[in-house]
Amino acid sequence: MLKRSLVSICLALLFVFIASPAGAKITSEEIARLGKDLTPSGGEMAGNKAGTIPAWEGGITTPPASYKSGMHHPDPFADDAALFTITKQNMGQYSDKLTPGHKAMLDLYDTFKMIVYPTHRSASFPDRINEATKKSAATAELVENGYGVKNSIIGIPFPIPENGLEVIWNHVLRYRADICARYIAQAVLTRGGDYTLIKLGDEFNMLYSQEGMTAEKMNNVLLYFKQKVTSPARLAGGSLLVHETMNQIIEPRLAWLYNPGQRRVRRAPNVAYDTPGTASDGVRTTDQFDMFSGATDRYD
């Protein structure tokens, strides 16, 4: 009986050790790598051995000389020449670089092709984000089995991640400007190529990364999001409002849907994970919108 109890205790302790997502905080020596051999957000600064990925040298930090407020951002690489083009005829030459989806598209449509250009590493963050990332690196911790983060604000919480949950939170809390709006379109194609273009307007208010933000001001809401369908007429007016929470187990994501046909606003707790996306005929899922959506409890 004693032996069996000791085995049970050891197994329980082993399970806790393996299952716990919280690791030791990274050292000051590791944090000092940010901006040296690692980018300020934790990426590898050096290029790859094949030379197809260049070293990161600071990225684009100022607008092009031709840019004026209100313009679409000019293409900084407009003079780049294509390296090669992948078609149905030569896809076998590049099969180790293609996904099953790429191969299916190339095989199905004779007109589909992939034009490959040189890789650039043009990304950059404001200095205040980089400084906040260094601070968060020393203090940020996962809580509630990885369902939330504490002791992190404004910056990327885990620039040198120790597990997959920290990588996911880096994605969720990455810098995406303070307030922004965009207008997008999506089309659900039939196999014959017919479609109806669906237009949507999105607005974001990114509380987490705004200058001067604190955990108290944020009150567990890391961003506000609003989406409205503008066409076609049969769908126009349909709206989605989301309050994205920092810890979605303590307080799940708050979401509301407005249906113009019913003229009703309804709570939408299922706007998360792999539920069908807005006006997508079930072809797109919610987590395809930003590559991840919801708490981490349903993901492996």
N, C-alpha and C positions, 0 to 999 in steps of 0.2 A: 504493500500500500504506500509506504514511504517513497519507494523507488518510483512508483507510478506518479505520485504527487510531484516529485522533483522533476520528472520528465515533463509534466504538464506545465510547471512553472517556467522551465527553460524554454519550452516551445512558445509560451505566451510572451516571454521577454524577447525572444528572437523575432516574433511577429511584430511586436511594437517597434523594434529596432529597424526592421525592414520597411514597415508600412509608414513610419513617420516621415513626412516630407521635409521637415525642418532640419537643416544641416547647420554646421558651425558657420558663423559669419566669416567672410573672407578677410584675409590679413591686410595690414596697411601696405605690405610689400606688393600684394596682388593689386590693390587699388592704385598704387603708383604706376602700374603698367598702362593705365588708361591715358591715352594721348601720347604714349611712347611706342611700344610694340603692338599695342591694341588701340583701336580707335576710341574716342571718348565714350562711345556707347558699348564698347566691348568686342567689336568685330576684329578680325585679323587685319592688321594694317598692311602686311606684305601681300604681294600678288602670289599666284600659284606657279608651280614649277613649269607647267606647260606654256605659260605666258599668255594664256587666253583671258585671265583675270588680272588686271593691273593692280599695282599697289594703291592704297587710298592716300591721297595727298591733300586732304582738307575739304574736297568737294566744292560745289558752287556755293559761294557765300554772299555774292552780290548779284543783282539783276543784270542782264545783258545791257549794253549801252543803248540799244534801240528800244528798250522796254519803257512803256509809260503806263501809269496806273489805269487799270480797267482793261488792258489788253490781255489776250491769251498769251501765256508765256511763250516767247520765241523758242524755237528748237535750237538748243546750243550745239547740236551735232548735225546740223543740216548738211554739212559737207561730207559726212561719212559715206564711204562707198561700201556696198554690200560685199561681204566676204564670200558667200556662196548661197545658193538657193536649193532647198530640199523639195523635191517633187515626188510624185508617185513612181516615176521611173528610177530615181536614184536613192529612194528612201532606205534601201538595204545597206547602203554605204554608211548611214548614220543611225542605224537601228539601235545601237547601244545608248544613244542620247535621246531617243524618242519615247514618249509615254504610249501606253496602249491607245489612249484617246487620239494622239497625233497620228498614229499609224492607221487607225480606223478612218479618220477624216481624209487622209491622203489616199487610202485605198478606195473610199466611197466616191469622192468627188475629184474628177480629172482636173478641175480648175483650181483646186486648193493647193497652195504652196506656202512654204515657210522661208522668208528671206532673212538671213542671219547677218547682223551687223556687229561691229566691234563692241566689246563690253566696256562700259564706263562706270566709274564709281563716283558719282556726282553728289551723293547725299551729304547733307550737313545739318546740324542742329544749332540753334542760337547758343551763345556762350552760357546763358543762365541755365539752360537745360543740361549742358555738359557739367556745370558745377554742381547742380542739384543731383545729377547721377552719381557723382563721386560721394556726395553726402549719403545718399540712399544706399549706396553699396556697402557702407559701414554699418548701417542700422536696420535695413529692411528685413522683415521676417514673414514667412508664411504662417497663417493661422487657420484654425478650423479645418485641418487636413488638407490645406492648400486651397480652401474655398475663398480665402481673402488674404490681404497683405496689410501689415501694420508698419509704422515707423518709416514710411516712404511718402514723399510728396513731390510733385513737379517732375522729378527726374525718372529715368528708367530704374526700376528697383534692383534688378539683379544683372548688372553688366557682365559679370563672370558667373553664369548660372551653374548650379551644382546638380540640378535634376530637371526633368521635363516640366514640372509644374512652374518652376521659376521662369523657364523659357516662355510658357504660355502667358504668364503675367507680364513679362517684358513686352509681349505683343499687345496685350490689352491696354497697357499703360504707356505705350510709346507716344512720342510727341507727334501730334497731327494738327498743328496750329492751334489757336485759341478759339476763334469763332469762324466758321466757314459755311459756305453754301455751294451747292453744285446742282447741275441739271443733267440728268442721265436718261438713257433710253434702253429698253430691253425688248427683245423679240423672241417669241416662242415659234420656232420654225417647224412646219410640217416636213415630212420626208421629201415632198416634192418641191420644197423651197418657198411655199407661201407663208406669209406672216402678217400680223398686225403690229405696228410699232406702238409700244407703250412708253409714255414719257412720264418721268417722275422728277420732283424737286426735293432735295434733301437739305436740311439745316442742322448744324452741329454746334453745340456749346460745350467745349472741352474744359470742364471745371478743374480737373486734376492738375493740369499742367499750366494753368494761368499764373501769371506773375503775382506773388504775394499770397498765394493760396495756402491754407492750412487745413489740417484734418478736421478741425472744428467747423470752419467755414463750409467745407465740402459736405459735412453731415452724411457721410457714407454714399453720396451720389457723385460718381466720377464724371458723368457726362449726360447732357440732355440731347435727344435726337428727335427730329420731326421729319416725316416723309409724306408727301401728298402726290397722288396720281393726277396728272393734268390732261391726259388724253390716252385712249379714245373716249368719246362722250359717254359710252356705256359704263366706263370705270372712273371717269373724272370725279374728283372730290373725295375719293376714298383716302383716308389719312391714318397714319400710325404715329403715336407719340410714345417715346421710351425715356424712362429715367433709369440709367444704367448704374447699378449699385456696386460698391467696392467689395462687400462681402454678401454674396447672393444667397447664402444659407441663413444668415441672421435676418436679412431683408431681401427677398427675391427681387429680381428685375421688375420694375413697375412699367406696364405697357397698356395702352388703350388703342382701340380701333374705332374709327368712325365709318359707318356704312351709309353712303348718301341715299341709297334706295330705301333703307329703313328709317333714315334720319335718327339714328341711335348711336350713342357712344357706349362701347362695351369694354370691360377689362379683358386683356389678352395675355394671360399668364403663360400661354403656350408659344408665344413669339420668342423662340429660342431653339437651340440645338438643331435638329434636322427636320423641323416642321416646314411646310411649304412657304416659300417667300412671297412677298406682296405681288399680286397680279402676274404670277408666273405659271399658272396652270399646273402647278405641282412639279414643274421641271427643275426649278431652283429651290434649294433649301435655305433656311435662315442663316445657317453658319457659313454658307458660301459667300454671303455678303461681305464679311470681313475675315474669312478663313476660320473664324471661331466665334461661337455665340452661346452665351449661357454660363452657368457655373461649371466647374470642372468635375462635378460628381458623376456625370454620365459618360465621361471620356476615359479611355485607357491611354 
